[in-house]
Amino acid sequence: MENEMYSVKIDTLPARELPLHHKVFAREIWGPSTGATKCTVLHNMIQADGAAEMHVHEESEHIFIIIKGELRCKTDTENNVYGAGESFVVLPGVPHEVSSTGKEDGEYYVISTPQIKW
């Protein structure tokens, strides 16, 4: 290994809209494009009217950490709202959709393991 650590200034990373998401833009901190092999770490920005369609990740756990705003996460059996300073986990194989509550733009991190390619 050439370096023992990897660092990045998040606001300099390019943001792109995620597949199956509308008005949700991600910056890849750690993932396939950086040489990661075990997990993906994204800094996401969601507009007040942004949302992800119902979708499923068959193998990946998704850990959401909300920095700003509120997110609603719906599954087949749950419908919860989480705010800044809160976290939630979507387990592999669970269909889910995540949206802003519409009150304001939001920011959150998603850590996925094993790694997702997007």
Residue pairs with C-beta under 8 A, 6 or more apart in sequence:
6 30
6 34
8 29
8 34
10 27
10 29
10 43
13 27
13 28
13 29
13 43
14 27
15 25
15 26
15 27
15 45
16 25
16 26
17 23
17 24
17 25
17 26
18 24
18 25
18 26
18 44
18 52
18 118
19 118
20 52
20 53
20 55
21 50
21 51
21 52
21 53
22 50
22 51
22 52
22 53
23 46
23 47
23 49
23 50
23 51
24 44
24 45
24 46
24 47
24 50
24 51
24 52
25 44
25 45
25 46
26 42
26 43
26 44
26 45
26 110
26 118
27 42
27 43
27 44
28 34
28 40
28 41
28 42
28 118
29 41
29 42
29 43
29 109
30 36
30 39
30 40
30 41
31 39
31 40
31 41
31 42
31 115
31 116
31 117
31 118
32 40
32 115
32 117
32 118
36 115
37 115
38 113
38 114
38 115
39 111
39 112
39 113
39 114
39 115
40 110
40 111
40 112
40 113
40 115
40 116
40 117
40 118
41 109
41 110
41 111
41 112
42 109
42 110
42 112
43 107
43 109
44 107
44 108
44 109
44 110
45 105
45 106
45 107
46 69
46 71
46 99
46 100
46 105
46 106
46 107
46 108
47 100
47 105
48 69
48 100
48 102
48 103
48 104
48 105
48 106
49 100
49 102
50 99
50 100
50 106
51 97
51 98
51 99
51 100
52 96
52 97
52 98
52 99
53 97
54 74
54 95
54 96
54 97
55 95
55 96
55 97
56 93
56 94
56 95
56 96
57 90
57 92
57 93
57 112
57 116
58 92
58 93
59 92
59 114
60 92
60 112
60 113
60 114
60 115
60 116
61 89
61 90
61 91
61 92
61 112
61 113
62 89
62 90
62 110
62 111
62 112
63 87
63 88
63 89
63 110
63 111
63 112
64 71
64 73
64 82
64 87
64 88
64 89
64 90
64 98
64 108
64 109
64 110
65 87
65 108
65 109
65 110
65 111
66 82
66 83
66 84
66 85
66 86
66 87
66 106
66 107
66 108
67 84
67 106
67 107
67 108
67 109
68 84
68 104
68 105
68 106
68 107
68 108
69 83
69 84
69 100
69 101
69 103
69 104
69 105
69 106
69 107
69 108
70 81
70 82
70 83
70 84
70 100
70 101
70 103
70 104
70 106
71 81
71 82
71 98
71 99
71 100
71 101
71 106
71 108
72 79
72 80
72 81
72 82
72 98
72 99
72 100
72 101
73 79
73 80
73 82
73 88
73 90
73 96
73 97
73 98
74 96
74 97
74 98
74 99
75 90
75 94
75 95
75 96
76 94
76 95
80 88
81 101
82 88
90 96
100 106
